[in-house]
């Protein structure tokens, strides 16, 4: 059983910053790829950022250069640093991983960016 818990969401002004955290259960955290997704009302859930067990990262074009994903394996935690926020970043942000072909999601944390 894998459990993921997000935190750090909230309200920010356009141009501001937020840092999201995802705390994961399980001793296999260090060897799995972790992802951040987001979903706005009425829209598809989209992949925002990925970090592999080896530390390789990738980003959606819409956030590239503004967001940074990182991980602290000793704390079983993955982070998403969000800078230069835009109103279109408003969404529920979810942490996600795949273990033995099973997909696990956190409960989500709301990010709202006002203009």
Residue, then its C-alpha position, 0 to 999 in steps of 0.5 A: x500500500x502506497x500513500x501520498x500526501x500533498x501539502x503547501x497549496x494556497x493563494x498566491x498573487x500573479x508573479x508570486x511563488x509557492x512550494x508544494x510537498x508530497x510525503x510518501x510512504x514505503x521503503x521503495x521511494x528512492x527507486x521510483x519515479x515521482x510526478x506532479x499533475x494538475x487539474x483545473x475545473x472542466x479540464x483534463x488532468x495534465x502532467x506538470x513535472x517528473x523526477x526519476x530515481x536517478x534525479x532526471x527531471x522533465x517539465x511541461x512546456x507551460x511551466x518549463x523555466x518557472x517550476x522546479x521538481x526535486x526530491x529528498x529521499x531520506x525524507x520520502x518527500x518530493x517538492x515542486x517549487x513554483x515561481x512566477x505564478x500565472x492565473x492559468x496555474x490555478x488548479x488542484x495539484x496531485x502527486x503521483x507514482x507507479x509501483x508494479x504497474x499500479x498507479x497511486x495518487x495523493x489527495x491533491x492540494x489547491x493552488x489559486x493564483x489571483x491577478 
